[in-house]
Amino acid sequence: MATSSVDIENVEESKVHVFSSSTELLEKLYQKWNSIEKPPYPAMYSSVYGGIILDPAMMVIPIDDHMVHRGHGVFDTAIILDGYLYELDGHLDRILVSASRAKISSPFPKSTLRTILIQLTAASNCKKGTLRYWLSAGPGDFLLSPSGCPTSAFYAVVIDEEFSQCKQGVKVITSTIPMKVPLFATSKNVNYLPNVLSKLEAEEKGAFASIWVDDDGYVAEGPNVNVAFVTHDNELILPFFEKILSGCTAKRLLELAPKLVENGRLKSVKTGNITVEEAKNAAEMMYVGSTLPVLPIIEWDDSPIGNGKVGELTMALSDLVWEDMVAGPETHRLKVPYV
């Protein structure tokens, strides 16, 4: 078939630039970051490079890393608050469990991973934000199996971001996006497309986020948070963790909440199966997650939860976790040795 002059002109107009040298490419990268007064990512670690990177233009991952093109990777996140890392060991334990289920061997023992993350946070000089880290099958090729990857990889980045205790209630919907099967839901892997679509579905309907319901009709979790309820009998109940992610903040909430039983505000604290009908008829409802740490939910599928206002017990639970994050025992808070 003959090529028209219009086609030739279009090709010329859309001709892709070829970078002639690494110097030219670096200049292009710096154009982006030099215009940003305060880079949101003050430090990154890469086992591929073998060290900590402070230049955001160099914070890259190889394109042939199997986490990039096959989703063969797991991750976790810890909170940095007032110069302390909150629940770091719990999050480290969880990523190693996730890695084991994903058949990824860590390039370092837990103690070394911990040391790297502490030194990375110190090098970032970030006092408030999040510390996110990944274990990947590693770079090597573009095949399905990681057998061609010389070694697994560990990446981490400090994200300088603002967050505070949530006190305003939000609206949620029931997600129509199929939830992950237990093998994938209970591991914090990088395959987050269902989570993303679930969140987008909620935003498109004017809600904050969504709620997944499992095939048996029981409430499961949110797109990246756990969910909890206070019944009209003042019982705090969270869904069983067998089919969903075992949230570190949710587990800490279960440890702290008995204080409200001791002072008579709560009757009991437990995990269990919760039907949608029971959940929607609860007195109070909340999301539970690292940066929230407890977010009141006042409406679900256009119907109010309880009286449609932020519940007193929800805020009491939020206060418990927030105080633990700010001034809790050192078994849960690690002071970062900033230089």
C-alpha positions, 0 to 999 in steps of 0.5 A: 500500500502506498504511503501518503505525504500526510502519513510521512508528515505525521511521522516527522511531526511525531518523531521520538527524540533519541538521547545521544548521551547519559549527560543529555538524559540527566539534564532532562531528569534534572529539569523536572526536579530542579523546578520542585522546591521541596522534593517529596522523596528525600531519600531512597535505598536500592540494593541494586545500587547498594546504597542510599540515594539522595538525588530524586532524579536517580531514584529509579528501578530497572525496567527488567525488574520482575516487580515492574513487568510481572508484579512479582513483588511485595511491599509494606509501609511504616509511619514516621511521626515526630522522628519515630518509626511506628510499628516498624518490626510488625511491618517488617515481619509482615513483609517477610511473610508476604515475600515467603508466600510470593516465593521471594527470598530476601537478599538480606536477613531481617536485622539487615533490612531493619538497619537499612530502613533506620539508616535511610530514615535518618539520612532523609532527615524526614520527621513526619511521613511514611517509609515504604519498602519493597522486596522484589524477585529482582531484575534480570529479564522479561520472562515470566519465571524469575529463574533468570534473575541473579538475585532478589532486590530490596528498595525503600523510599522515604515519603515526606507527607503531612497527615493528622488524626482524622476527625471528620466522617466520610461516606463509603459504598459497597464495591462491585470490583471483585475482591482478591482471593485469600492467598493474594488478599492476605499478602501485601503484594504490588498487584493493586489493580483491584484496590485502585479500581475499587477506590476509583469506583467510590470516588466516581460516586462521590464517596471516600472509598469502598467496602468489600464483601466476600462471597459468603456475604461477610464484610471484608475490608476497604481498598487499603484499610481495615474496617471496624464496627461498634455495635449498639451493645458497645462491642467493638468488632473487626472482621476475621483476618483469614481472608483479608490483610492483617493490618498492623494498625488494626492489630494494635487497635485490638491490643489497645481497645481493652482499655475502654472495656476496663473503664466501662465504655466498651463491653467487649473487643473481638474479631468475627464474621459480620454480615452486611445487614449487621454492619449497616445496622451498627452504631458506629463504623470506621476505617483503620489504617496507618496514616488515619489511624481511625477514620469515622464512617458516617454513611454507607450506600447512601444510608447513615451509620447510626445517627449519621454523625461521628461516634464518641467511641470511634473518636475514643478509639482514634485517640488511643491509637494516636496517643500510642503513635505519639507517645506510646511505649518504645516497644512500638516506637523506634527513635530515629538516630538523625545526624 
